[in-house]
Amino acid sequence: ITAGEWVQYDIPLSDFTASGMTLDQVIQMKFDGQGGTTPSDIYLDNIYFYRAAGSGGTAPTTSAPAPPARDAGDVISIFSDSYTNITGINFDPNWGQSGHMMVDAAYDPGDGNVALAYPNFNYQGTDFAGNAQDVSAMEFLHVDMWTANATDVKVTPINGSGAPTESLQGLLPITAGEWVQYDIPLSDFTASGMTLNQVVQMKFDGQGGTTPSDIYLDNIYFYRAAGSGGTAPTTSAPAPPARDAGDVISIFSDSYTNITGINFDPNWGQSGHMMVDAAYDPGDGNVALAYPNFNYQGTDFAGNAQDVSAMEFLHVDMWTANATDVKVTPINGSGAPTESLQGLLPITSGQWVQYDIPLSDFTASGMTLNQVVQMKFDGQGGTTPSDIYLDNIYFYRAAAGGGGGSNLAADGDFESGMANPWLLFQNGGTAAFDNTVNNGGTWSGRLATGGPSNPAFKQERIGASTVAATDVVQIQFDHIGSVVQPGAVFNVILFGEGSAGASFTHVFNPAPSLSGSWTTFTGTFTIPGGTDVSEGISFLIEAVCGGDAGCSVIANIDNVSVTLNP
């Protein structure tokens, strides 16, 4: 210290780290004069950390190379500024990783094109289970990575069904201090036997090399070569099942008798007006409803209004090569609100996807369905214009038509192969569709705990306007599996749904008893008189393990039914 003049100090950071401290998350600075004359007056300037020119950095200062332009139908993007990313992504789920709470999904290297930063990296997950993606029509997974110190990094998609659910593949070679582009054939993942029809998560794993390390990622997307997918269907939508005429109100289908007086192209100012084709033939004579140049589109039958309030579901089949967000709503001629848009999820490019939307999803907004006069499809939340093809647009209810003996559960045999209308809750374990075990058909639902966890399947607000106080509710399903005690529970829970929320909760006792052979569980409950079930009922099937060491529940369920007054 030299009194009365400016003195410059350059302190090697190694002087600090020699004590064992790290410098990866500096949050404060401290100056301390208590070892000398106090109080005193000091003046400071030019306080900064630096390195010698050309000595290399620990983070990128330029963006990854921009990927090429691709048709929307040829790419499914998880993280990129160049494409439209899927929605509902959690970039930092708590999987016990060393970098949890440090992930930066908006790291700016300096030019505004952000990257995904994983500091203190050993492994890291990305979760979008609420928006599972069928990437089986794609050909490659693309990833850009920059690192100064990682020596081994692998990546895998994680599928929500089948076995195995993941297959780690290396990002090779790794070159320190520069962006490297990787294109991994999806066949490298599927060679293990895994499928890619319901991708719910991504995992990067660096545990085979230096840990912790710091990696930066960009342009994480699945893609296929331009032109490898079609822009219009060449096959028809799957034929719907036979139904009694009283159990279906059909708007557009070759399988049922459609209502009369329909205008499939009213002029609402839509971009595809005058382009609608209500007789598009994919090649086999079973026509579809084509909406080219689509942003939104109406269908009008105000002269033949329909009371669909006794129905339970709206069914729609859709094919698209490029739409990324499509919603649908009936429009009622009275009441308020008159519409309530609901998403067709997930969207899978290049194939027919079937959707069954509980009518309770619409009426939850307060709308009624006693005078439906129009239908609206809306794609303005995604890529527009796009081209969509629709078929089998109808309202229906389970056979026997509500009341005594009707089955309120949809897709109880899991044959849709996708999480709709089922809600899947991972909760630390695994809830997934499984095409390796079943009790008839191809699919079942699989629950597996993973330490302290409670994965579950649930259907919400079914039977609205049908279920009533004093009704007997019977839940029945087939199950197979195993339980390792202590602390293992396999629960079935029934909820009443009223205007103010849950009106009752009933845990079935005795609970299902798992074994190595298929067994049928049957539980009944009488809804107490005076109970508000105006929003229907919900049910949940869950596997539970607490903190007991060794606890495990593995269960497959199939042929789920919820019956009133059996």
SULGI-V292019 format. One record per backbone hydrogen bond with DSSP energy under -1.0 kcal/mol. NH is the residue of the N-H (numbers start at 1). CO is the residue of the C=O. E is the energy in kcal/mol with one decimal. If there is no record, write none. Layout:
<<NH/CO/E> <NH/CO/E>>
//
This chain:
<<5/2/-1.1> <15/12/-2.0> <17/13/-2.3> <18/14/-1.6> <19/16/-1.5> <20/17/-2.0> <36/33/-1.9> <55/52/-1.9> <74/71/-2.2> <75/72/-1.1> <76/222/-2.7> <78/220/-2.7> <79/220/-2.0> <86/77/-2.5> <90/127/-3.1> <95/93/-1.2> <100/97/-1.3> <102/99/-2.2> <104/117/-2.0> <107/115/-1.7> <114/112/-1.0> <115/107/-3.0> <116/217/-3.3> <117/104/-3.1> <118/215/-3.1> <121/213/-3.9> <124/204/-2.7> <126/202/-2.3> <127/90/-2.7> <128/200/-3.1> <131/128/-2.2> <133/199/-2.5> <135/196/-2.3> <138/135/-1.9> <139/223/-3.0> <140/223/-2.6> <141/184/-2.4> <142/221/-3.5> <143/182/-2.1> <144/218/-2.4> <145/180/-2.3> <146/216/-2.5> <154/205/-2.5> <155/169/-2.5> <156/203/-2.0> <158/201/-2.6> <159/165/-2.6> <160/198/-3.0> <169/155/-2.4> <171/153/-2.9> <177/147/-2.8> <178/175/-1.1> <180/145/-2.4> <182/143/-2.6> <184/141/-3.0> <186/139/-2.7> <188/185/-2.0> <190/186/-2.4> <191/187/-1.5> <192/189/-1.5> <193/190/-1.9> <199/133/-3.1> <200/158/-2.7> <201/158/-1.4> <202/126/-2.3> <203/156/-2.4> <204/124/-2.6> <205/154/-2.5> <206/122/-3.1> <209/206/-1.9> <213/121/-1.6> <215/118/-1.8> <216/146/-2.4> <217/116/-2.7> <218/144/-1.8> <220/79/-2.6> <221/142/-1.8> <222/76/-2.8> <223/140/-2.3> <224/74/-2.0> <228/225/-2.2> <247/244/-2.1> <248/245/-1.0> <249/395/-2.8> <251/393/-2.8> <252/393/-2.0> <259/250/-2.4> <263/300/-3.0> <268/266/-1.1> <273/270/-1.3> <275/272/-2.2> <277/290/-2.1> <280/288/-1.7> <288/280/-3.0> <289/390/-3.3> <290/277/-3.2> <291/388/-3.1> <294/386/-3.8> <297/377/-2.6> <299/375/-2.2> <300/263/-2.7> <301/373/-3.0> <304/301/-2.2> <306/372/-2.6> <308/369/-2.3> <311/308/-2.0> <312/396/-2.8> <313/396/-2.5> <314/357/-2.3> <315/394/-3.4> <316/355/-2.1> <317/391/-2.4> <318/353/-2.3> <319/389/-2.4> <327/378/-2.6> <328/342/-2.5> <329/376/-2.0> <331/374/-2.7> <332/338/-2.7> <333/371/-2.9> <342/328/-2.3> <344/326/-2.8> <350/320/-2.9> <351/348/-1.1> <353/318/-2.3> <355/316/-2.5> <357/314/-2.9> <359/312/-2.7> <361/358/-1.9> <363/359/-2.3> <364/360/-1.5> <365/362/-1.5> <366/363/-2.0> <372/306/-3.1> <373/331/-2.8> <374/331/-1.4> <375/299/-2.3> <376/329/-2.4> <377/297/-2.7> <378/327/-2.6> <379/295/-3.0> <382/379/-1.8> <386/294/-1.7> <388/291/-1.8> <389/319/-2.4> <390/289/-2.7> <391/317/-1.8> <393/252/-2.6> <394/315/-1.8> <395/249/-2.8> <396/313/-2.5> <397/247/-1.9> <401/398/-2.2> <405/564/-3.6> <406/403/-1.7> <408/562/-3.5> <414/411/-1.8> <417/414/-1.6> <420/418/-2.3> <423/458/-2.9> <425/456/-2.7> <429/426/-2.7> <430/448/-2.5> <432/446/-2.2> <434/444/-3.0> <444/434/-1.6> <445/557/-2.8> <446/432/-3.3> <447/555/-3.3> <448/430/-2.2> <449/553/-2.3> <453/545/-1.6> <454/427/-1.7> <456/425/-2.4> <457/541/-2.4> <458/423/-1.8> <459/539/-1.9> <462/537/-2.9> <466/463/-2.3> <467/463/-2.9> <470/527/-1.9> <471/468/-1.9> <473/525/-3.3> <474/563/-3.0> <475/523/-2.7> <476/561/-2.6> <477/521/-1.8> <478/558/-2.9> <479/519/-2.8> <480/556/-1.8> <481/515/-3.2> <482/554/-2.5> <484/552/-3.1> <489/544/-2.3> <491/542/-2.2> <493/540/-2.7> <494/506/-2.9> <495/538/-3.1> <496/504/-2.4> <497/536/-2.4> <498/501/-3.1> <501/498/-1.6> <503/496/-1.9> <506/494/-3.0> <508/492/-2.5> <519/479/-2.4> <521/477/-3.2> <523/475/-2.5> <525/473/-1.9> <527/471/-2.7> <531/528/-1.6> <535/497/-2.5> <536/533/-2.0> <537/462/-2.4> <538/495/-2.2> <539/459/-2.1> <540/493/-2.5> <541/457/-2.6> <542/491/-1.9> <543/455/-2.3> <544/489/-3.1> <545/453/-2.5> <551/548/-1.5> <552/484/-2.0> <554/482/-2.5> <555/447/-2.9> <556/480/-2.8> <557/445/-2.8> <558/478/-2.0> <560/412/-2.4> <561/476/-2.8> <563/474/-2.9> <564/406/-1.3> <565/472/-3.3>>
//
